[in-house]
Amino acid sequence: MPPMTKLSVNINKIATLRNARGGDMPHVAEAAKNCERFGAQGITVHPRPDERHIRYSDVKEIKPLITTEFNVEGYPSKKFMNLVLEVKPHQVTLVPDPPEVLTSNAGWNTIEHFSFLKECIQEFKSHAIRTSIFMECNEDFIENAKKAGADRVELYTEDYAKGYLKDPENAVAPYVYAAEVAHKNELGINAGHDLNLDNLAYIAEKIPELLEVSIGHALISDALYFGLENTIQMYLRKLEKH
């Protein structure tokens, strides 16, 4: 039986709540520790250049406090790369989002940006940092991710989440194929964006090679109703292999 898919909790929304009032409530680093204590197998942060939610200082504070996987997402600007090389997380996920976007809304074109990505990946791997590339379900792009030196791809699951309510089988089909392409190219497979308690179990079942999901908005929203500890346990149960 394939290993259980790991749950990495994206805590950006906790930082958004803190920043709405200033001060240090809720405490972001403490939230990261609690997510780990409540069963999360990873913590994800996505600092943006304007630090509108996670701040660069948060990333530095969190790293020594957690023992599970630390995943730092972002566009590989010079400032971001310097942060990652200083903090040395377990994984860096490269996302092609410009500073002004509200949330990540596209994967990399690894053909057009091949040289840039290859250079960034080589730098991270020289410091023993596992590198994942945020991807759509494009066979050529996935194959080029491997050629650029990536260790994993993170499948961008917004289209799956939108299609799931109407036709789960058709919604998941491109992701199953993309995962097969990634697996054939010896790339690890992560997934994230708009995954929730309704659609998570199905995609995890259909992609047995899925190593990790990164979930933030839905999980933190659910925690308002169910509590953070209970919510994390609810998501972990969705990832159990049967």
N, C-alpha and C positions, 0 to 999 in steps of 0.2 A: 504493500500500500504506500502511495506517495506520502511524503511528510506533510504535516499540517501547514497550511498557508499562514504566515506570520502576519499579525496585525500591528502596523505602525500608526500611532495616533498623531495626526497633525494638530499642533496646538496653536496655530496662528489665530484662531478665533478667540482664544483665551486672552491673547495679547491685544486683540482688537477691543475687547471689553475693558481691559485695564487702561488702554490709551484713551478711551472715551472720557474718562474722568481725570486722567493724570494719576500721579501717586503710584502705588504698588499693589493695588487690589483689583482683581485677583493676582496673586503672586505667580508669575509664569514659570519660574524654575521649580517652585513647589508643586505646581500642577503637573509638570513633567515627571517629577519624582512620584507623585501619586498615581499617575497613569501607569507607570512602571509597577508600582506596588499593587495596583488593582489588576494586573495581568497582561498589560500591553507588552508586546515583544520588541517594540521599537518606538522611538519618538522622532517625528518629522517636523522640521521648521523650514519656512520659506521666507527668508529676509529679502525685502525689496529695497531698492535704492533709497526710497523716501522713508523707510522704516515705519510705515503706517500701521504695521502690526508687530511682528517679531523684529526686534532691534538687533543690531550686530552684537551689542553687549549681552543680550539674552543668550545668543548662541555660545558665547564664551563662558557664560555662567553655567549653562546647562551641562556642557560636555563633561566636566569632572564629577557631576552629581548623579549621573545615571550609569547603569552597568549594562543595560540592553543596547540594542543597535541605535546609533544616532545617524539620522539621514538628513542632510542639509540640501535643500533644493534651491535652484535659482539660475538666473542667466549668468554665464561665465564672463562677466566684466572683470577688469583688473582688480577692482575693489573686492568683488565677491571671491575671486580666486585667492587673493591674499588672505581673506578671512578663513576660507576652507583649509588652506595650507598651514595656517596658524593653529586652528582648532583640531585638525586631523580627525574628522568624523569617520565612522565605519564606511559610510557611503555618501557620495555626492550625486545628486540627480540633476542633470543639465536640462533646463527648461527654456524654450525660446521666447520668453515673454518680455516685451519692452516695458519700461518703467510705468507707462500710463495705464496699462490694462488693469481691470478690476481683479481678474483671476486668470489662471492659465487657460488658454482657449485654442491651442493648436500644438501639434507635435513638430519635431525638427524635420526639415528637408535635409537629409544627410548626404544627398548628392550635391546640392548647391553649397552647403556649408561644410563639406567634407574636410577640407584642409584646416579650417578653424577648429572644428571639433577634434580632429586628430591631434592637433597641437595641445589643446586643453587637456584631453584625456591623457596624453603622454606625461604631462606635468603632474597630474593627480596620481597617476599610477607609479611615478617615480618616488612618490611619498607613501606608497602602499595604501592608497585610498581607492576603494572599489567605486567604479563609475557606471552610472545608469543614464540612459538617454530617454527623455519623454517622447513617445512615439505614437503615431497613428498606425492603422492597420495597412501598411503599405509594404509589400514584399521587398521591393528594391531598396526602400529606406532602411528596412531592418537589416538586410544583407550589408548595406554600407555602414551601418552602426558597428557591425562586427569588424569590417575592414578598418574602421577608424580606431578600433581598439577597445570599444566598450565591453564591459563585463556583463551588463544586463540592459534590458529595455524596460521602460515603464509604459504599458499600454494606456493610452488616454481614453477613458471609458465613458465620456459624456454621451456619445452616440448610442452606446449600449444602454445606458440608463434611460435615455429618452425613448428608445424603442422597446424596452423591456415590458412596459405596461400593456402594449398592444400585441406584441408578438415576440416572446422571449427567444424562441428558437432562431428566428431570423436575426434578431438583435445581437445574439451572441456569436453567430456563425463567423463573421469576419475576424473576431477575436480568437476563436478557436484556430482558424487558419493561420493568423499572425503568430500565435503561440507555437504552432507546428514549425513555421519558418524559423522562428527564433531558436527553438529547441534544436532544429537541424543544424543551425549555425553555432551551436554551443553557447548560446546567450541565455543567461538567467532571465526569468520573466517576473516582473512586478506589474501592478495595475493601480490606477487611481483616478479619481474625479467623479463625483456624484454617485459613488457607491453608498448604499444604505442598508438598513435592516430588511428591506423588501427584496432588493436585487442581488445582494452579496452572495448568498448561498448558491444561487444558480450558476453564476460565472465561476465560482470556485470549484463547483462540481464539474463543469464542462471543461475547465482547464486544470487538469490534475497537476501539471508542472508549475502552477502558479506559486511562486516563492513568498510573495509579500504583497499586501495591499496597504496603501496609505489613505487614511480616511480622517477628515477633519470636520468640515461644516456639518454634515449630517450627524456625526457622532456627538459633537459638542451640543448641537441643538437637541438631540435626544436626551442628553444628560440633564437638560433643564427640567425634563419631565420625570426621568427615571433615576437620576443621580448618576454621578460619574462612574463609580465602582460597578453598579448594576449594569449600566450601559456597556461598559467595556466587556463585561462577562457575556452580555447578550450578543455582541458582535463576535466574540470568540466562539460562541456556540454555533453561529452561522458558518464558521470556517471549519468545523469539525468534519472529518472524513467519516463516511458511513459505509 
